[in-house]
Amino acid sequence: MATFDLNDDGLVVIVGSGAGGGTLGTELALKGIRTVILEAGARHNMEDFVNDEWASFAQLAWTDMRTTSGSWRVARDFPNLPAWIVKAVGGSTVHWAGASLRFEEHEFRIRDHYGAIPGANLLDWPITRAELDPWYTKAEDRMGVTRTNGIPGLPGNNNFKVMEAGARRLGYTEVHTGRMAINSQERHDRGSCQQIGFCFQGCKSGAKWSTLIAEIPRGEETGNLEVRPNCMAIRIEHDASGKVTGVVYADGDGKLQRQKARIVAVAGNSIESPRLLLNSASAQFPDGLANSSGQVGRNYLRHMTGSVYGVFEKSVHMYRGTTMAGIIRDEARHDPKRGFAGGYEMETVSLGVPFMAAFLNPGAWGRSFTSAMEQYPRMAGMWLVGEDLPQETNRITLDPAVKDKHGMPVASVHFDDHPNDVAMRNHAYKQGAAIYEAVGATVTYPVTPYPSTHNMGTNRMSAKARDGVVNKFGQTHDVKNLFVSDGSQFTSGAACNPTLTIVALALRQADHIAGAMQRREI
């Protein structure tokens, strides 16, 4: 396994090992480029994962202090946990459910398609669906996405069968067990899904694609990739010309180290990535690194989310089988006649009893709450995922008072729902309830959004430097050898899970970086 010198200034240094960073690092290594990944969390093996919600949360979750503000309910219910992401090698690909869908063409062109919407900061991506399609194809093959490349879909569990039956009665047609990056058959040296049902807790069989299992080991085998766990990036440094020269990080013992670099790529999720750029402010970049536009941290997207649970006379046992192998896509279209721009999808979801108690109605107690919990075996559940609109005021800033254990200001997350988000959520709640009622639900429960798992925006792509942070290759407008490689580069969020797009962009970015290095442009 490679070990590179701290003074080696010919390396690509990547901060974060998730869908963006882990994929980018592996692809660069496969291309013969020497790469270091700095990961703030520990490295766990597949056998280390635990099929216990709270124990798994303690093992994997990013629980470092953050602060919150805004009218979103998460700020009240979970003020220091605005996001549910992973702090470990593999990032949130360890925790994700595997849903893998492409953005639609109109979702790359929301300013053109939606027009000007008061209070929203809409911008078209500097790339099109057609430009990204070849990379989507590569990502789907690499990840083993079902219903692509001749890979069959996963079987439907009881939770899906209930949702499908109700959806068909309402006239929905795009209903199936999804495009999932979970093997439905043996592929790429990984076995097929064993239907264990703990997809959020780390896949113990290895059937689910993650950078921890499917990517990083391939990169390490080349001798061109070194992954350093328990290494928290503190700041990015630059020279007098403004070119970045390396990353200062705290190692597992809390000692500061400086890794020199030829290129730096930031892939720490849409909260930590802007935080790192803002904490890298200097006399030359007083407002934060790569922030001449003032857009670093702005336009935070988390998707319009919520859940609907239905209770039935007979048992469902929704927790059995693959967690999110079930989707209804009919509402993902843009149809302003419904009273909002953009669309949403409905996906099967199940929480175990402990998390259901925590998230069903945070802070609630009494007869109505205990009655709902008693009905758990007879529940079916769905998660609502829709496009929320970018707003400049939804943003990540540095908390003026709270600091982490390294003395650095923590991220402060501000979010307010746009009226469009509220209208979409209300429509989704109504349709979700109707689906369950169509097949005999005795009661339905609309559930408030959980801490964010789909974090996007905050370092968005733009054609013009004044409108965003990075160009169409994730290269910062201000600093030629500094890249952003995670969901923070998204210009809009679309009505689907973001991971496939993050991976496609990382593969495309690796190709761009390799070419630019060969031409000695960076």
Buried (B, 14 or more C-beta within 10 A) or exposed (E): EBEBEEEBEEBBBBBBBBBBBBBBBBBBBBBEBBBBBBBBBBBBEBEEBBEBBEEBBEBBBBEBEBBBBBEBEBBEBBEBBBBBBBBBBBBBBBBBBBBBBBBBEBBBBBBEBBEEBEEBBBBBBBBEBEEBEEBBBBBBBBBBBBBBEEBEBBEBBBBBBBBBBBBBEBEBEEBBBBBBBBBBEEBEEBEBBEBBBBBBBBBBBBBBBBBBBBBBBBBBEBEBBBBBBBBBBBBBBBEEEBBBBBBBBBBEEEEEBBBBBBBBBBBBBBBBBBBBBBBBBEEEBEEBBBBBBEBBBBBBBBBBBBBBBBBBEEEBBBBBBBBBBBBBBBBBBBEEEBEBBBBBBBBBBBBBEEBBBBBBBBEEEEEEBEEBEEBBBBBBBBBBBBBBBBBBBBBBBBBEEBEBEEEBBBBBBBBBBBBBBEBBBBBBBEBBBBBBBBBBBEBBBBBBBBBBBBBBBBBBBBBEBEBBBBBBBBBBBBBBBBBBBBBBBBBBBBBBBBBBBBBBBBBBBBBBBBEBBEEEEB
